[in-house]
Amino acid sequence: MKAYLIKRLLSVLPVLFIVSLLVFMIIHLTPGDPASVMLGDEATPEEVAALRDQLGLNLPLYQQYFHWIGNALIGNLGYSYFMQQSVTEAIFDRLGPTLSLAIMAQLIAVVIAIPIGIISARKRGTATDQSLMSLSLLGLSIPNFLLSLFLVLIFTVNLKWLPVAGYRPLSDGLWTHFRYLIIPATALGTITAALIARMTRSSMLEVLNANYIKTARSKGVKERGVIYRHALRNAFLPVLTVIGQTFAGLVAGAAVLETIFNIPGVGQLIVNSVQRRDYSVIQGAVLFITVAFVFINLLVDLLYSVIDPRVRLNG
């Protein structure tokens, strides 16, 4: 297990290097002078020159990269000129709402999707199967921001059960925290649920036709045991892949709903930083999210070896 872990960690290093290089180049090769854009049209040449010197923009591009990545390796992602705060602090101040939204959305998706996928696989070709898969296709087709507006119309405007927007931290109480996140989490988790349900169905169909399943049934194992102890466990690796990738996508892609519902998360931080051209925050936040995406997928890869030790041997 230790050798497998070291091998996977080493395989991540080139990915992180390429990601950091791409993030840096995309930001710095964008047309326009960052210092001039940040200060506005009324800034004097002396003010622009002073900010360029403060941000290190007068250095050659390769020196800027090595200076930035060297600081990033020790947790220093730069300083926000607009917020008068370090980028690292700004990200971690807003990480809680994003994680809460992503975790709640993923829990909703998994709780809904896996039973749907199992039922659909067991009822293959029936009206139940077709109805559930049509429902999942509908979930894939509806944009999450549009679904969120429908949910607001139903549960906020008409029924007045939930707040329209805003955010309350967990310290205000679990139920209060839950009430402010349930609509965006449901909207965000719908597409995820559809993907997980379809993958669960496909994986279960492959496993349910295997010989060991037929053997278990012939030995008199109860159907519940066949489904959950034998079939689902062996079908779970592809499902786990989708769960990990979608969770990473939820963390990275919650910006639209965070903006709509005024949730002070990392996504909203990036959107606001783009609007005011806060390059340090954009660069640091995008790097943070991409690194988080890579490590979430690494964690999923390591979980493979826990669920199925054969993966460790073949890796």
C-alpha positions as CSV (number, residue, x, y, z in Angstrom):
1,M,0.0,0.0,0.0
2,K,2.9,2.4,0.9
3,A,4.6,1.8,-2.5
4,Y,1.3,2.3,-4.3
5,L,0.7,5.6,-2.4
6,I,4.2,6.9,-3.3
7,K,3.8,5.9,-6.9
8,R,0.5,7.8,-7.2
9,L,1.9,10.9,-5.4
10,L,4.8,11.0,-7.8
11,S,2.5,10.7,-10.8
12,V,0.7,13.8,-9.6
13,L,3.8,16.1,-9.6
14,P,4.0,16.5,-13.4
15,V,0.3,17.3,-13.5
16,L,0.6,20.0,-10.8
17,F,3.6,21.5,-12.6
18,I,1.7,21.7,-16.0
19,V,-1.4,23.1,-14.2
20,S,0.6,25.8,-12.4
21,L,2.3,26.8,-15.7
22,L,-1.0,26.9,-17.6
23,V,-2.7,29.0,-14.9
24,F,0.3,31.4,-14.8
25,M,0.5,31.8,-18.6
26,I,-3.2,32.3,-19.2
27,I,-3.3,35.1,-16.7
28,H,-0.1,36.8,-17.8
29,L,-0.5,36.5,-21.6
30,T,-4.0,38.1,-21.4
31,P,-3.8,41.4,-23.4
32,G,-3.5,44.6,-21.4
33,D,-1.4,45.9,-18.5
34,P,-2.7,44.4,-15.2
35,A,-1.5,47.4,-13.2
36,S,-3.3,49.9,-15.6
37,V,-6.5,47.9,-15.5
38,M,-6.5,47.6,-11.7
39,L,-5.9,51.3,-11.1
40,G,-8.2,52.5,-13.7
41,D,-8.0,55.3,-16.4
42,E,-7.4,58.1,-13.9
43,A,-4.2,56.6,-12.6
44,T,-1.0,58.5,-13.2
45,P,2.0,56.8,-15.0
46,E,3.9,57.0,-11.7
47,E,1.1,55.1,-9.8
48,V,1.0,52.5,-12.5
49,A,4.8,52.1,-12.4
50,A,4.8,51.8,-8.6
51,L,2.1,49.1,-8.7
52,R,3.9,47.2,-11.5
53,D,7.0,47.2,-9.3
54,Q,5.0,46.1,-6.3
55,L,3.4,43.2,-8.2
56,G,6.8,42.2,-9.8
57,L,5.5,42.8,-13.3
58,N,8.8,44.4,-14.4
59,L,10.6,41.2,-14.0
60,P,11.1,38.8,-17.0
61,L,8.2,36.3,-17.3
62,Y,10.2,33.3,-16.2
63,Q,11.4,35.1,-13.1
64,Q,7.8,36.0,-12.3
65,Y,6.7,32.4,-12.6
66,F,9.5,31.0,-10.4
67,H,8.9,33.7,-7.8
68,W,5.1,33.0,-7.8
69,I,5.4,29.2,-7.7
70,G,8.1,29.3,-5.1
71,N,5.8,31.4,-2.8
72,A,2.8,29.1,-3.7
73,L,4.7,26.1,-2.5
74,I,4.9,27.6,1.0
75,G,1.3,28.7,1.0
76,N,1.7,32.3,-0.2
77,L,-0.5,32.8,-3.3
78,G,0.0,36.6,-3.4
79,Y,-1.7,39.7,-2.1
80,S,-5.0,41.2,-3.1
81,Y,-4.6,44.9,-4.0
82,F,-8.4,45.5,-3.7
83,M,-9.2,43.5,-0.6
84,Q,-6.0,44.4,1.2
85,Q,-5.7,40.8,2.2
86,S,-3.5,37.8,1.3
87,V,-4.9,35.6,-1.4
88,T,-4.5,32.5,0.8
89,E,-6.5,34.1,3.6
90,A,-9.2,35.3,1.1
91,I,-9.6,31.7,-0.3
92,F,-9.8,30.0,3.1
93,D,-12.2,32.6,4.4
94,R,-14.6,31.6,1.6
95,L,-13.8,27.9,1.4
96,G,-16.3,26.9,4.0
97,P,-19.5,28.0,2.1
98,T,-18.2,26.3,-1.1
99,L,-17.4,23.0,0.7
100,S,-20.8,23.1,2.5
101,L,-22.6,23.6,-0.8
102,A,-20.6,20.9,-2.6
103,I,-20.9,18.3,0.2
104,M,-24.7,18.9,0.6
105,A,-25.2,18.7,-3.2
106,Q,-23.1,15.5,-3.4
107,L,-25.0,13.9,-0.5
108,I,-28.3,14.7,-2.2
109,A,-27.1,13.3,-5.5
110,V,-25.7,10.0,-4.0
111,V,-28.7,9.3,-1.9
112,I,-31.0,9.8,-4.9
113,A,-28.9,8.4,-7.7
114,I,-27.6,5.0,-6.4
115,P,-31.0,3.6,-5.4
116,I,-32.4,4.8,-8.8
117,G,-29.5,3.1,-10.7
118,I,-29.9,-0.1,-8.8
119,I,-33.7,-0.2,-9.3
120,S,-33.3,0.6,-13.0
121,A,-30.7,-2.2,-13.4
122,R,-33.0,-4.7,-11.7
123,K,-36.0,-3.7,-13.8
124,R,-34.1,-3.5,-17.1
125,G,-36.3,-3.0,-20.1
126,T,-39.4,-2.4,-18.1
127,A,-41.5,0.8,-17.9
128,T,-39.9,1.6,-14.5
129,D,-36.4,1.4,-16.1
130,Q,-37.4,3.7,-19.0
131,S,-39.1,6.2,-16.7
132,L,-36.1,6.4,-14.3
133,M,-33.7,6.8,-17.2
134,S,-35.9,9.4,-18.8
135,L,-35.9,11.3,-15.5
136,S,-32.1,11.2,-15.3
137,L,-31.9,12.4,-18.9
138,L,-34.1,15.3,-18.0
139,G,-31.9,16.0,-15.0
140,L,-28.9,16.2,-17.3
141,S,-30.7,18.6,-19.7
142,I,-31.9,21.2,-17.3
143,P,-29.3,23.9,-16.4
144,N,-28.8,24.1,-12.6
145,F,-29.4,27.9,-12.5
146,L,-32.7,27.5,-14.3
147,L,-33.8,24.6,-11.9
148,S,-32.8,26.8,-8.9
149,L,-35.1,29.6,-10.1
150,F,-38.0,27.1,-10.4
151,L,-37.2,25.8,-6.9
152,V,-37.2,29.4,-5.6
153,L,-40.5,30.0,-7.2
154,I,-42.1,26.9,-5.6
155,F,-40.5,26.8,-2.1
156,T,-39.8,30.5,-1.5
157,V,-42.3,32.6,-3.5
158,N,-45.3,30.3,-3.3
159,L,-44.9,28.1,-0.2
160,K,-42.6,30.6,1.7
161,W,-40.7,27.7,3.3
162,L,-37.2,28.7,2.5
163,P,-35.2,31.9,2.2
164,V,-34.6,33.4,-1.3
165,A,-30.8,33.8,-1.0
166,G,-28.0,34.4,1.4
167,Y,-25.9,32.3,3.6
168,R,-25.7,31.4,7.3
169,P,-22.6,29.6,8.7
170,L,-22.9,26.3,10.6
171,S,-22.3,28.2,13.8
172,D,-25.8,29.7,13.5
173,G,-27.3,26.3,13.8
174,L,-27.5,23.2,11.6
175,W,-31.1,23.8,10.5
176,T,-30.5,27.4,9.7
177,H,-27.4,26.5,7.7
178,F,-29.3,23.8,5.9
179,R,-32.3,26.1,5.0
180,Y,-30.1,28.6,3.2
181,L,-28.3,25.9,1.1
182,I,-31.0,23.3,0.3
183,I,-32.2,25.0,-2.9
184,P,-28.8,25.7,-4.5
185,A,-27.5,22.3,-3.3
186,T,-30.5,20.5,-4.9
187,A,-30.1,22.4,-8.1
188,L,-26.4,21.7,-8.2
189,G,-26.8,18.1,-7.3
190,T,-29.4,17.3,-10.0
191,I,-27.0,16.9,-12.8
192,T,-24.6,15.0,-10.6
193,A,-27.4,12.6,-9.6
194,A,-28.3,12.0,-13.2
195,L,-24.7,11.0,-14.0
196,I,-24.3,8.8,-11.0
197,A,-27.6,7.1,-11.6
198,R,-26.7,6.2,-15.2
199,M,-23.3,5.0,-14.3
200,T,-24.7,2.9,-11.4
201,R,-27.2,1.3,-13.8
202,S,-24.5,0.5,-16.4
203,S,-22.1,-1.0,-13.9
204,M,-24.8,-3.0,-12.2
205,L,-26.0,-4.5,-15.5
206,E,-22.5,-5.7,-16.2
207,V,-22.2,-7.3,-12.8
208,L,-25.7,-8.8,-12.5
209,N,-24.9,-11.1,-15.5
210,A,-21.7,-12.4,-14.0
211,N,-21.4,-16.1,-13.1
212,Y,-20.6,-15.4,-9.4
213,I,-24.0,-13.6,-9.1
214,K,-25.8,-16.6,-10.6
215,T,-23.8,-18.9,-8.2
216,A,-24.8,-16.8,-5.2
217,R,-28.4,-16.9,-6.2
218,S,-28.3,-20.7,-6.7
219,K,-26.9,-21.1,-3.2
220,G,-30.0,-19.4,-1.8
221,V,-28.5,-16.0,-0.9
222,K,-31.2,-13.5,-0.4
223,E,-31.8,-11.0,-3.2
224,R,-30.9,-8.1,-1.0
225,G,-27.6,-9.8,-0.1
226,V,-26.9,-10.5,-3.8
227,I,-27.5,-6.9,-4.8
228,Y,-25.7,-5.1,-2.0
229,R,-23.0,-7.5,-0.8
230,H,-22.0,-8.9,-4.1
231,A,-23.2,-6.9,-7.1
232,L,-22.9,-3.3,-5.8
233,R,-19.5,-3.8,-4.2
234,N,-18.1,-5.1,-7.4
235,A,-19.8,-2.5,-9.6
236,F,-18.8,0.4,-7.4
237,L,-15.4,1.3,-8.8
238,P,-16.8,3.1,-11.9
239,V,-19.5,4.7,-9.7
240,L,-16.8,5.9,-7.3
241,T,-14.9,7.5,-10.2
242,V,-18.0,9.5,-11.2
243,I,-18.7,10.5,-7.6
244,G,-15.1,11.8,-7.2
245,Q,-15.0,13.6,-10.5
246,T,-18.4,15.2,-9.9
247,F,-17.5,16.3,-6.4
248,A,-14.4,18.0,-7.7
249,G,-16.6,19.6,-10.4
250,L,-19.0,20.8,-7.8
251,V,-16.2,22.5,-5.8
252,A,-14.9,24.1,-9.0
253,G,-18.2,24.9,-10.7
254,A,-20.4,26.4,-8.0
255,A,-19.6,29.9,-9.1
256,V,-22.9,30.6,-10.9
257,L,-25.2,29.4,-8.1
258,E,-23.0,31.2,-5.5
259,T,-23.5,34.4,-7.4
260,I,-27.2,33.9,-7.9
261,F,-27.8,33.0,-4.2
262,N,-25.2,35.4,-2.8
263,I,-23.2,32.7,-1.2
264,P,-19.7,34.0,-0.2
265,G,-17.8,31.1,-1.6
266,V,-14.6,30.7,-3.7
267,G,-16.7,30.7,-6.9
268,Q,-18.1,34.1,-6.1
269,L,-14.7,35.3,-5.1
270,I,-13.4,34.4,-8.6
271,V,-16.3,36.1,-10.3
272,N,-15.9,39.3,-8.3
273,S,-12.1,39.2,-8.9
274,V,-12.6,38.9,-12.7
275,Q,-15.0,41.9,-12.7
276,R,-12.4,44.1,-10.9
277,R,-9.4,42.6,-12.6
278,D,-7.8,41.4,-9.3
279,Y,-5.2,39.2,-11.1
280,S,-3.5,37.9,-7.9
281,V,-6.8,36.5,-6.6
282,I,-7.8,35.0,-10.0
283,Q,-4.4,33.3,-10.4
284,G,-4.3,32.0,-6.8
285,A,-7.9,30.8,-6.7
286,V,-7.8,29.1,-10.0
287,L,-4.5,27.3,-9.0
288,F,-6.1,26.3,-5.7
289,I,-9.2,24.9,-7.3
290,T,-7.2,22.9,-9.9
291,V,-4.9,21.5,-7.3
292,A,-7.9,20.5,-5.2
293,F,-9.4,18.9,-8.3
294,V,-6.2,16.9,-8.8
295,F,-6.0,15.7,-5.2
296,I,-9.7,14.7,-5.0
297,N,-9.1,12.5,-8.0
298,L,-5.9,11.2,-6.4
299,L,-8.0,10.4,-3.2
300,V,-10.5,8.5,-5.4
301,D,-7.6,6.6,-7.0
302,L,-6.4,5.6,-3.5
303,L,-9.8,4.5,-2.5
304,Y,-9.8,2.0,-5.4
305,S,-7.1,0.1,-3.6
306,V,-9.2,-0.1,-0.4
307,I,-12.3,-1.3,-2.2
308,D,-10.5,-3.7,-4.5
309,P,-6.9,-4.7,-3.5
310,R,-6.4,-6.1,-7.1
311,V,-6.1,-2.4,-8.3
312,R,-3.1,-2.0,-6.0
313,L,-1.4,-5.1,-7.3
314,N,-2.0,-4.1,-11.0
315,G,-1.0,-0.5,-10.4
